[in-house]
Structures are given as C-alpha cells and as structure tokens.
Amino acid sequence: MPNGEEKELEFTGKKGIIEGYHLTIFRNISERTKMEQELRNNEQKFRKIFDGSIDGLILWDGEQQIIDVNEPACEILEQTKEDICSQTMEMFLSSSNFDLVIEHKATIESKGEGEGDIQYKTASGKVKQIEFSTKKGILPGLYMTIIRDVTEKKQMEEQIRKSDTLQVVGQLAAGIAHEIRNPMTALKGFIQLLEDSMKEGHSLYFDIITSELQRIESIITEFLVLAKPQATKFEEKSLAVIVQETIDLLNAQALLENVQFETDFDPSLSKVYCEPHQLKQVFINVIKNAIEAMKGGGVISIEVKHLNNRYMRVSIHDEGEGMPPERIRKLGEPFYTTKEKGTGLGLMVSYKIVEEHKGYIEVESELGVGTTFHVTLPVSQVQ
C-alpha cells in the first residue's frame, strides 16, 4: 500500500465480462490469513504440550470415541496409539470399572471436570493403580483425560503406613510385655506348687492352665521382639544356608501335614549382612503359615535367587486356598489373623525384622491357586 502497509489479497478474474473488458475482483484476506496462522501456531503449541507432557493424555469426543493419545499414555496402558484410538473409553477400561466410568461422565457433564482412580489390568496381566482427571471442552466438542500411574506411590504409602504402625506398636510393646511378664512368673511358680499339693484327678485342669500361660508368654516374647532397641549382632551369612536350616527345622512338621519341600537355590548366590537367627524366625513364620494353609498337604516351592546386583529374593509359594486382595493389604497389621488361636504378631514381627535388614516383603496370591511370599534383602557390600 502507499503508506507501506502490506495486505494479503485474494483475487478472481473473469474474461469478457463486458465486451472488450475483463473483470478482476480483489478481496482483502489479511485478517483471515492472520487468524489462520494464529490457529496453526496454537495447534502446534498444543501439539508440543500434548506430546511433551510427562503425564498420559487422552482426547475423546462426545461419543466417547478416543481421538488421540500421547506417548506416556501408551506406555502406561501398554498399548500402541493405533490400538487405543480404535476403542471407546468404556472399551479401553476393564468391565469392573464400567459403573465408575458412567458416574465419571455424569460428573463431567454437570461440573465440567472430574477425577478418580481405577485399577487397570494390562495385556500382560499386570495390575496398575491409575489416577485420572478429565476436563470438558478443552477443544470444541472434545474432552481431555490426564492419567498417571501411581502404583509405586500407593505401595510406598502402604509401606509407610505399616512402618508407622510398627513404630507405635514397638513403643507400646516393651512396657506392656514387662508389666505382664512379672506377674506371669509368679503365677507359673504358684501353679506348679499348687499342682504338687493337689490330689490326682485334676491334672487336665493344670495342663490347660500351663498351656494357656505358655501361649501368653509366647505373645509377650513376640511383643519384646517388636520393642526397641534390640541387641543384634549382624554378620555375613549365606542366605541359602539360613533357608535350608529353616527347612530342616520344619521338616518333621511338614511330614506330619503331608507337605513336601521343593527348593531351587541359585548356585552363584552372594552373602547377606544379617542377624541369622532373626532371618530364620522370618522364614519359620512364613513357612509355618504355608504349611498350615494346605489342609490336605501339597508342595511348598522355595526359590532363592539374585533379583539384581543389589538385592536377593527368597520366594516361598504354597498350594493353599489363596487370599483376596483386601486380606493381602492387612497382612502385617497387629492382631490381624485368620487362625483360631493366632495373634497376627508373627507376620508383624517378620515385617519389622526384614525392614531392619533394609529389605521388604511382597505378597502375591490368587484364590484357588496359592500364595507366594517374596522376601527381598540387600546383598552384602563387603565380599
């Protein structure tokens, strides 16, 4: 233009519109071009943000058809982009979450956004805990759902909760145990004196009293294990030897219950820095539970191997009835037990001992198949 301004023009020409004349029509499309360029720039920015997000992002329409996903979403769901985009939101979630999806959709329509968490089972059978939040109208007619894999976070929170519980029980344990043990000693002494002075015919009563007193004493002993501080002497020891000694110790009980042991020890096992007697107590608790879980007998498989160059793992698998997820979550809590005369302290003591050895316990179980306890311990750094 004469004033130096530049305009984008679109034109159409027509020959012979009037005899001897041609017609050219010009339109100023500067604003339209500018708007189109801004839209392209915004689309590119959105695409960069969408693809570069560390969270999984899913775009879907009003028919719940998935339009687009980014790479983190593919990694979380363990599917390709093409496979995910060929589904609807209901299809890509498992059927157990269907009601939750319907409720989530209703919340979004009424409030414009919503959030929640689900358990998602991948094609490989892995169960993940996924947090999600959805925003309506992120683009015209589109919804965007942000997903995060919080499986490890949830497991860590559960470990912290159990650790806090152990700490509280540990603080209570010492005082309670000592207060009960003193009168217990007196009771046992007087019961023995009374038994000697009583006539025959009452031995059954004394046997019951003595048995129950011994049970109370065993509970007190477990309480004292939970109490801090403990005098422990750590040393380098072969984990395979500790496990084998535990098996030898429980062989007689296993034979009575028609239970056999199958072992698989890695021949190149490193040593662990541990208190052997405490670790033996952990394996006694776990293996005794495995024996008691198989009412009609069966096989207990015990595997000791390197998990990686830093950790070793002892896996103890039984062929019992298995446990539902809600029971697995409560294992290791004080006084949670499924046994008629159990206290729930055995596993709690085991969790505490393994935690003090800088390790951790994981449990896998399937109803009708059996249960596996994985005890993971660090490899000794002084070889």
GUTOR-125800 format. One record per residue (C-alpha): x, y, z. Coordinates in Angstrom, 2 decimals. Layout:
# residues N
<rec u="X" v="Y" w="Z"/>
...
This chain:
# residues 383
<rec u="0.00" v="0.00" w="0.00"/>
<rec u="1.20" v="3.64" w="-0.48"/>
<rec u="1.62" v="4.03" w="3.30"/>
<rec u="3.90" v="0.95" w="3.48"/>
<rec u="1.25" v="-1.38" w="4.93"/>
<rec u="1.19" v="-4.88" w="3.43"/>
<rec u="-2.11" v="-6.59" w="2.69"/>
<rec u="-2.79" v="-10.18" w="1.67"/>
<rec u="-5.16" v="-10.13" w="-1.32"/>
<rec u="-7.17" v="-12.88" w="-2.93"/>
<rec u="-8.42" v="-12.27" w="-6.48"/>
<rec u="-10.71" v="-13.78" w="-9.08"/>
<rec u="-10.52" v="-12.85" w="-12.79"/>
<rec u="-13.23" v="-13.14" w="-15.45"/>
<rec u="-12.55" v="-12.59" w="-19.16"/>
<rec u="-15.02" v="-10.66" w="-21.34"/>
<rec u="-17.47" v="-9.76" w="-18.58"/>
<rec u="-18.46" v="-6.83" w="-20.81"/>
<rec u="-17.48" v="-6.62" w="-24.44"/>
<rec u="-13.88" v="-5.58" w="-24.58"/>
<rec u="-13.48" v="-5.58" w="-20.80"/>
<rec u="-12.29" v="-8.10" w="-18.22"/>
<rec u="-13.18" v="-8.16" w="-14.50"/>
<rec u="-10.86" v="-8.86" w="-11.57"/>
<rec u="-12.29" v="-8.94" w="-8.04"/>
<rec u="-9.88" v="-8.41" w="-5.13"/>
<rec u="-10.60" v="-9.33" w="-1.51"/>
<rec u="-8.57" v="-8.30" w="1.49"/>
<rec u="-7.89" v="-11.58" w="3.36"/>
<rec u="-5.18" v="-10.21" w="5.66"/>
<rec u="-7.26" v="-10.74" w="8.81"/>
<rec u="-8.37" v="-14.21" w="7.77"/>
<rec u="-4.78" v="-15.25" w="6.96"/>
<rec u="-3.61" v="-13.83" w="10.26"/>
<rec u="-6.30" v="-15.79" w="12.13"/>
<rec u="-5.45" v="-18.99" w="10.25"/>
<rec u="-1.77" v="-18.54" w="11.07"/>
<rec u="-2.61" v="-17.98" w="14.74"/>
<rec u="-4.73" v="-21.13" w="14.72"/>
<rec u="-1.87" v="-23.10" w="13.17"/>
<rec u="0.56" v="-21.68" w="15.74"/>
<rec u="-1.84" v="-22.53" w="18.58"/>
<rec u="-2.31" v="-26.02" w="17.19"/>
<rec u="1.46" v="-26.50" w="17.04"/>
<rec u="1.82" v="-25.24" w="20.63"/>
<rec u="-0.96" v="-27.58" w="21.79"/>
<rec u="0.68" v="-30.48" w="19.93"/>
<rec u="4.05" v="-29.76" w="21.56"/>
<rec u="2.44" v="-29.57" w="25.02"/>
<rec u="0.32" v="-32.68" w="24.30"/>
<rec u="3.24" v="-34.78" w="23.07"/>
<rec u="5.74" v="-33.41" w="25.58"/>
<rec u="3.65" v="-33.95" w="28.72"/>
<rec u="5.09" v="-36.36" w="31.30"/>
<rec u="1.52" v="-37.47" w="32.13"/>
<rec u="-0.60" v="-39.62" w="29.85"/>
<rec u="-3.13" v="-37.55" w="27.85"/>
<rec u="-6.21" v="-38.94" w="26.09"/>
<rec u="-8.50" v="-36.88" w="23.82"/>
<rec u="-12.02" v="-38.22" w="23.25"/>
<rec u="-15.30" v="-36.91" w="21.85"/>
<rec u="-18.93" v="-36.81" w="22.97"/>
<rec u="-19.47" v="-40.36" w="21.71"/>
<rec u="-16.57" v="-41.45" w="23.97"/>
<rec u="-14.51" v="-42.37" w="20.91"/>
<rec u="-10.78" v="-41.89" w="21.60"/>
<rec u="-9.35" v="-39.37" w="19.11"/>
<rec u="-5.71" v="-39.08" w="20.16"/>
<rec u="-3.24" v="-40.17" w="22.86"/>
<rec u="0.34" v="-39.20" w="23.65"/>
<rec u="3.33" v="-41.49" w="24.15"/>
<rec u="3.26" v="-41.55" w="28.01"/>
<rec u="-0.37" v="-42.76" w="27.85"/>
<rec u="0.69" v="-45.60" w="25.53"/>
<rec u="3.45" v="-46.56" w="27.99"/>
<rec u="1.10" v="-46.50" w="31.00"/>
<rec u="-1.59" v="-48.56" w="29.24"/>
<rec u="0.99" v="-50.75" w="27.47"/>
<rec u="-0.79" v="-50.41" w="24.11"/>
<rec u="0.04" v="-48.80" w="20.77"/>
<rec u="-1.52" v="-45.49" w="19.75"/>
<rec u="-3.45" v="-47.24" w="16.96"/>
<rec u="-4.91" v="-49.84" w="19.34"/>
<rec u="-6.03" v="-47.22" w="21.87"/>
<rec u="-7.57" v="-44.94" w="19.21"/>
<rec u="-9.60" v="-47.85" w="17.84"/>
<rec u="-11.52" v="-48.05" w="21.13"/>
<rec u="-14.02" v="-46.08" w="23.16"/>
<rec u="-13.37" v="-45.01" w="26.75"/>
<rec u="-15.55" v="-47.90" w="28.05"/>
<rec u="-13.73" v="-50.46" w="25.90"/>
<rec u="-10.24" v="-49.45" w="26.95"/>
<rec u="-11.17" v="-49.68" w="30.65"/>
<rec u="-11.90" v="-53.09" w="32.16"/>
<rec u="-15.53" v="-54.06" w="32.72"/>
<rec u="-15.08" v="-53.89" w="36.52"/>
<rec u="-14.70" v="-50.11" w="36.18"/>
<rec u="-17.75" v="-49.61" w="33.93"/>
<rec u="-20.02" v="-48.11" w="36.61"/>
<rec u="-17.24" v="-45.75" w="37.66"/>
<rec u="-16.84" v="-44.54" w="34.05"/>
<rec u="-20.57" v="-43.84" w="33.75"/>
<rec u="-20.52" v="-41.91" w="37.05"/>
<rec u="-17.39" v="-40.02" w="35.94"/>
<rec u="-19.06" v="-39.00" w="32.64"/>
<rec u="-22.13" v="-37.70" w="34.52"/>
<rec u="-19.88" v="-35.64" w="36.85"/>
<rec u="-18.05" v="-34.11" w="33.88"/>
<rec u="-21.30" v="-33.14" w="32.14"/>
<rec u="-22.67" v="-31.47" w="35.29"/>
<rec u="-19.47" v="-29.83" w="36.63"/>
<rec u="-17.23" v="-29.61" w="33.56"/>
<rec u="-14.49" v="-31.71" w="35.17"/>
<rec u="-13.97" v="-34.77" w="37.36"/>
<rec u="-11.31" v="-37.06" w="38.80"/>
<rec u="-10.88" v="-40.51" w="40.33"/>
<rec u="-8.71" v="-43.63" w="40.34"/>
<rec u="-9.08" v="-47.14" w="38.95"/>
<rec u="-7.31" v="-50.47" w="38.82"/>
<rec u="-6.26" v="-51.18" w="35.24"/>
<rec u="-5.15" v="-54.63" w="34.04"/>
<rec u="-2.69" v="-54.57" w="31.14"/>
<rec u="-2.50" v="-57.18" w="28.38"/>
<rec u="0.47" v="-58.78" w="30.19"/>
<rec u="-1.70" v="-59.28" w="33.29"/>
<rec u="-0.03" v="-56.54" w="35.38"/>
<rec u="-2.47" v="-54.61" w="37.60"/>
<rec u="-1.79" v="-50.87" w="37.80"/>
<rec u="-3.33" v="-48.22" w="40.04"/>
<rec u="-4.15" v="-45.25" w="37.79"/>
<rec u="-5.25" v="-41.76" w="38.83"/>
<rec u="-7.19" v="-39.76" w="36.26"/>
<rec u="-8.81" v="-36.36" w="35.81"/>
<rec u="-10.96" v="-35.14" w="32.90"/>
<rec u="-11.71" v="-31.64" w="31.59"/>
<rec u="-14.67" v="-30.93" w="29.33"/>
<rec u="-14.34" v="-28.62" w="26.30"/>
<rec u="-10.54" v="-28.47" w="26.21"/>
<rec u="-11.18" v="-28.09" w="22.46"/>
<rec u="-14.63" v="-27.66" w="20.89"/>
<rec u="-16.50" v="-30.96" w="21.31"/>
<rec u="-13.52" v="-32.71" w="22.90"/>
<rec u="-12.67" v="-33.98" w="26.38"/>
<rec u="-9.14" v="-34.47" w="27.72"/>
<rec u="-8.29" v="-37.08" w="30.35"/>
<rec u="-4.97" v="-36.97" w="32.19"/>
<rec u="-3.76" v="-40.34" w="33.55"/>
<rec u="-0.91" v="-41.14" w="35.94"/>
<rec u="0.47" v="-44.50" w="37.04"/>
<rec u="0.51" v="-44.23" w="40.86"/>
<rec u="1.11" v="-47.94" w="41.58"/>
<rec u="4.52" v="-47.37" w="43.18"/>
<rec u="3.26" v="-44.31" w="45.07"/>
<rec u="0.39" v="-46.32" w="46.57"/>
<rec u="2.74" v="-49.16" w="47.52"/>
<rec u="5.10" v="-46.67" w="49.18"/>
<rec u="2.22" v="-45.10" w="51.12"/>
<rec u="1.20" v="-48.58" w="52.29"/>
<rec u="4.77" v="-49.32" w="53.39"/>
<rec u="4.91" v="-46.01" w="55.31"/>
<rec u="1.57" v="-46.76" w="56.98"/>
<rec u="2.79" v="-50.21" w="58.05"/>
<rec u="6.08" v="-48.74" w="59.22"/>
<rec u="4.24" v="-46.15" w="61.35"/>
<rec u="2.08" v="-48.92" w="62.82"/>
<rec u="5.18" v="-50.95" w="63.66"/>
<rec u="6.75" v="-47.95" w="65.37"/>
<rec u="3.68" v="-47.30" w="67.54"/>
<rec u="3.32" v="-50.97" w="68.50"/>
<rec u="7.05" v="-51.12" w="69.21"/>
<rec u="6.77" v="-48.24" w="71.65"/>
<rec u="3.83" v="-49.90" w="73.42"/>
<rec u="5.30" v="-53.38" w="73.34"/>
<rec u="8.16" v="-53.02" w="75.81"/>
<rec u="6.03" v="-51.52" w="78.57"/>
<rec u="3.14" v="-53.97" w="78.13"/>
<rec u="5.41" v="-57.03" w="77.88"/>
<rec u="7.41" v="-56.20" w="81.02"/>
<rec u="4.28" v="-55.35" w="83.02"/>
<rec u="2.70" v="-58.72" w="82.15"/>
<rec u="5.84" v="-60.86" w="82.42"/>
<rec u="6.44" v="-60.09" w="86.13"/>
<rec u="3.05" v="-61.37" w="87.43"/>
<rec u="3.27" v="-64.24" w="84.90"/>
<rec u="6.43" v="-65.56" w="86.55"/>
<rec u="4.70" v="-65.54" w="89.94"/>
<rec u="1.61" v="-67.27" w="88.53"/>
<rec u="3.65" v="-70.07" w="86.94"/>
<rec u="5.53" v="-70.67" w="90.21"/>
<rec u="2.38" v="-70.86" w="92.34"/>
<rec u="0.61" v="-73.10" w="89.78"/>
<rec u="3.48" v="-75.60" w="90.00"/>
<rec u="3.36" v="-75.53" w="93.83"/>
<rec u="-0.43" v="-75.95" w="93.78"/>
<rec u="-0.22" v="-78.88" w="91.35"/>
<rec u="2.20" v="-80.75" w="93.63"/>
<rec u="-0.10" v="-80.33" w="96.64"/>
<rec u="-3.37" v="-81.26" w="94.87"/>
<rec u="-4.75" v="-84.79" w="94.70"/>
<rec u="-4.86" v="-86.79" w="91.49"/>
<rec u="-7.71" v="-86.17" w="89.04"/>
<rec u="-7.05" v="-82.50" w="88.39"/>
<rec u="-4.07" v="-82.88" w="86.03"/>
<rec u="-6.17" v="-81.94" w="82.97"/>
<rec u="-7.01" v="-78.56" w="84.51"/>
<rec u="-3.36" v="-77.88" w="85.32"/>
<rec u="-2.32" v="-78.91" w="81.79"/>
<rec u="-4.80" v="-76.41" w="80.30"/>
<rec u="-3.68" v="-73.63" w="82.67"/>
<rec u="0.01" v="-74.31" w="81.91"/>
<rec u="-0.67" v="-74.42" w="78.15"/>
<rec u="-2.50" v="-71.10" w="78.19"/>
<rec u="0.22" v="-69.49" w="80.32"/>
<rec u="2.82" v="-70.65" w="77.79"/>
<rec u="0.73" v="-69.14" w="74.98"/>
<rec u="0.58" v="-65.81" w="76.84"/>
<rec u="4.36" v="-65.99" w="77.33"/>
<rec u="4.91" v="-66.59" w="73.60"/>
<rec u="2.81" v="-63.49" w="72.82"/>
<rec u="4.92" v="-61.48" w="75.29"/>
<rec u="8.10" v="-62.75" w="73.60"/>
<rec u="6.78" v="-61.57" w="70.22"/>
<rec u="5.95" v="-58.20" w="71.77"/>
<rec u="9.52" v="-57.91" w="73.05"/>
<rec u="10.86" v="-58.54" w="69.54"/>
<rec u="8.84" v="-55.51" w="68.42"/>
<rec u="10.29" v="-53.37" w="71.20"/>
<rec u="13.31" v="-51.17" w="70.57"/>
<rec u="16.22" v="-51.18" w="71.00"/>
<rec u="17.26" v="-54.77" w="70.30"/>
<rec u="20.71" v="-56.20" w="70.82"/>
<rec u="21.55" v="-57.62" w="67.40"/>
<rec u="24.83" v="-58.85" w="66.05"/>
<rec u="24.98" v="-58.60" w="62.26"/>
<rec u="27.34" v="-60.81" w="60.28"/>
<rec u="27.87" v="-62.04" w="56.73"/>
<rec u="25.92" v="-65.21" w="56.10"/>
<rec u="24.75" v="-67.32" w="53.17"/>
<rec u="21.02" v="-66.81" w="52.63"/>
<rec u="20.75" v="-70.31" w="51.12"/>
<rec u="22.20" v="-71.82" w="54.34"/>
<rec u="19.74" v="-69.90" w="56.54"/>
<rec u="16.77" v="-71.02" w="54.40"/>
<rec u="17.99" v="-74.65" w="54.31"/>
<rec u="18.46" v="-74.72" w="58.10"/>
<rec u="14.89" v="-73.41" w="58.47"/>
<rec u="13.57" v="-76.14" w="56.14"/>
<rec u="15.44" v="-78.83" w="58.14"/>
<rec u="13.90" v="-77.45" w="61.32"/>
<rec u="10.35" v="-77.64" w="59.93"/>
<rec u="10.71" v="-80.94" w="58.04"/>
<rec u="9.13" v="-83.01" w="60.81"/>
<rec u="6.03" v="-80.78" w="60.99"/>
<rec u="5.78" v="-80.80" w="57.19"/>
<rec u="5.85" v="-84.64" w="57.07"/>
<rec u="3.04" v="-84.81" w="59.63"/>
<rec u="0.94" v="-82.50" w="57.44"/>
<rec u="1.82" v="-84.41" w="54.22"/>
<rec u="3.76" v="-81.43" w="52.87"/>
<rec u="6.89" v="-81.69" w="50.72"/>
<rec u="9.50" v="-79.03" w="50.01"/>
<rec u="10.87" v="-78.23" w="46.55"/>
<rec u="13.93" v="-75.97" w="46.53"/>
<rec u="15.72" v="-74.03" w="43.81"/>
<rec u="18.84" v="-72.19" w="45.01"/>
<rec u="20.97" v="-70.16" w="42.62"/>
<rec u="24.49" v="-71.69" w="42.85"/>
<rec u="26.16" v="-68.25" w="42.50"/>
<rec u="24.41" v="-66.64" w="45.48"/>
<rec u="26.12" v="-63.77" w="47.28"/>
<rec u="26.08" v="-63.38" w="51.06"/>
<rec u="23.81" v="-61.07" w="53.05"/>
<rec u="24.74" v="-58.90" w="56.03"/>
<rec u="22.22" v="-60.02" w="58.64"/>
<rec u="21.32" v="-61.34" w="62.05"/>
<rec u="20.87" v="-65.05" w="61.10"/>
<rec u="18.56" v="-66.01" w="63.98"/>
<rec u="16.17" v="-63.16" w="63.20"/>
<rec u="16.02" v="-64.06" w="59.50"/>
<rec u="15.44" v="-67.69" w="60.45"/>
<rec u="12.49" v="-66.51" w="62.56"/>
<rec u="11.06" v="-64.72" w="59.49"/>
<rec u="11.31" v="-67.85" w="57.33"/>
<rec u="9.88" v="-70.05" w="60.14"/>
<rec u="6.83" v="-67.73" w="60.37"/>
<rec u="6.26" v="-67.70" w="56.61"/>
<rec u="6.85" v="-71.44" w="56.01"/>
<rec u="4.69" v="-72.45" w="59.01"/>
<rec u="1.88" v="-70.29" w="57.59"/>
<rec u="2.36" v="-72.02" w="54.22"/>
<rec u="2.15" v="-75.48" w="55.84"/>
<rec u="-1.00" v="-74.53" w="57.76"/>
<rec u="-2.57" v="-73.06" w="54.59"/>
<rec u="-2.54" v="-76.50" w="52.91"/>
<rec u="-5.06" v="-78.58" w="54.87"/>
<rec u="-4.73" v="-81.65" w="52.64"/>
<rec u="-0.99" v="-81.45" w="52.12"/>
<rec u="0.87" v="-80.40" w="48.99"/>
<rec u="4.15" v="-78.88" w="47.84"/>
<rec u="5.89" v="-75.73" w="49.11"/>
<rec u="8.25" v="-74.31" w="46.49"/>
<rec u="11.18" v="-72.26" w="47.83"/>
<rec u="13.40" v="-70.31" w="45.44"/>
<rec u="16.46" v="-68.23" w="46.37"/>
<rec u="17.95" v="-66.10" w="43.58"/>
<rec u="19.51" v="-62.74" w="42.71"/>
<rec u="16.88" v="-60.13" w="41.87"/>
<rec u="19.63" v="-57.84" w="40.52"/>
<rec u="23.20" v="-56.94" w="41.52"/>
<rec u="21.93" v="-55.19" w="44.68"/>
<rec u="19.19" v="-57.47" w="46.01"/>
<rec u="18.43" v="-61.15" w="46.59"/>
<rec u="14.97" v="-62.66" w="46.85"/>
<rec u="13.54" v="-65.66" w="48.71"/>
<rec u="10.19" v="-66.74" w="47.22"/>
<rec u="8.02" v="-69.17" w="49.24"/>
<rec u="4.99" v="-70.50" w="47.34"/>
<rec u="2.22" v="-72.71" w="48.77"/>
<rec u="-0.69" v="-74.52" w="47.11"/>
<rec u="-3.29" v="-73.32" w="49.61"/>
<rec u="-6.63" v="-71.60" w="49.01"/>
<rec u="-5.07" v="-68.19" w="48.35"/>
<rec u="-6.25" v="-64.80" w="49.62"/>
<rec u="-8.33" v="-61.93" w="48.20"/>
<rec u="-6.61" v="-58.51" w="47.75"/>
<rec u="-8.26" v="-56.97" w="50.84"/>
<rec u="-6.69" v="-59.64" w="53.07"/>
<rec u="-3.25" v="-59.19" w="51.50"/>
<rec u="-3.37" v="-55.46" w="52.30"/>
<rec u="-3.94" v="-56.21" w="56.01"/>
<rec u="-1.07" v="-58.69" w="56.38"/>
<rec u="1.49" v="-57.49" w="58.89"/>
<rec u="-1.02" v="-55.46" w="60.91"/>
<rec u="-1.14" v="-56.22" w="64.65"/>
<rec u="-3.74" v="-58.81" w="65.69"/>
<rec u="-4.95" v="-59.39" w="62.12"/>
<rec u="-5.11" v="-63.18" w="61.71"/>
<rec u="-7.28" v="-65.86" w="60.12"/>
<rec u="-6.20" v="-68.55" w="62.59"/>
<rec u="-8.42" v="-69.53" w="65.51"/>
<rec u="-5.61" v="-69.11" w="68.06"/>
<rec u="-3.42" v="-66.70" w="66.10"/>
<rec u="-2.31" v="-63.30" w="67.30"/>
<rec u="-1.27" v="-61.71" w="64.00"/>
<rec u="2.05" v="-60.78" w="65.62"/>
<rec u="4.15" v="-63.38" w="63.79"/>
<rec u="3.95" v="-61.66" w="60.42"/>
<rec u="4.21" v="-58.23" w="62.02"/>
<rec u="7.48" v="-59.29" w="63.66"/>
<rec u="8.64" v="-60.65" w="60.28"/>
<rec u="7.89" v="-57.36" w="58.51"/>
<rec u="9.80" v="-55.48" w="61.21"/>
<rec u="12.85" v="-57.76" w="61.06"/>
<rec u="13.06" v="-57.54" w="57.24"/>
<rec u="12.62" v="-53.74" w="57.40"/>
<rec u="15.54" v="-53.51" w="59.87"/>
<rec u="17.62" v="-55.51" w="57.37"/>
<rec u="16.85" v="-52.79" w="54.73"/>
<rec u="14.64" v="-55.20" w="52.81"/>
<rec u="10.93" v="-55.62" w="52.12"/>
<rec u="8.21" v="-58.27" w="51.87"/>
<rec u="5.77" v="-58.59" w="48.96"/>
<rec u="2.81" v="-60.98" w="48.73"/>
<rec u="1.15" v="-62.41" w="45.64"/>
<rec u="-1.96" v="-64.54" w="45.96"/>
<rec u="-4.72" v="-65.96" w="43.79"/>
<rec u="-7.84" v="-67.66" w="45.11"/>
<rec u="-7.77" v="-71.39" w="44.43"/>
<rec u="-4.12" v="-71.28" w="43.27"/>
<rec u="-2.00" v="-70.37" w="46.29"/>
<rec u="0.12" v="-67.65" w="47.87"/>
<rec u="3.72" v="-66.54" w="47.33"/>
<rec u="5.74" v="-64.54" w="49.87"/>
<rec u="8.73" v="-62.68" w="48.37"/>
<rec u="11.35" v="-61.67" w="50.96"/>
<rec u="13.84" v="-59.28" w="49.32"/>
<rec u="17.14" v="-58.46" w="51.07"/>
<rec u="20.18" v="-56.37" w="50.07"/>
<rec u="23.36" v="-58.15" w="49.05"/>
<rec u="26.29" v="-57.68" w="51.43"/>
<rec u="28.63" v="-54.95" w="50.18"/>
<rec u="31.60" v="-56.49" w="52.00"/>
<rec u="32.54" v="-59.52" w="49.89"/>
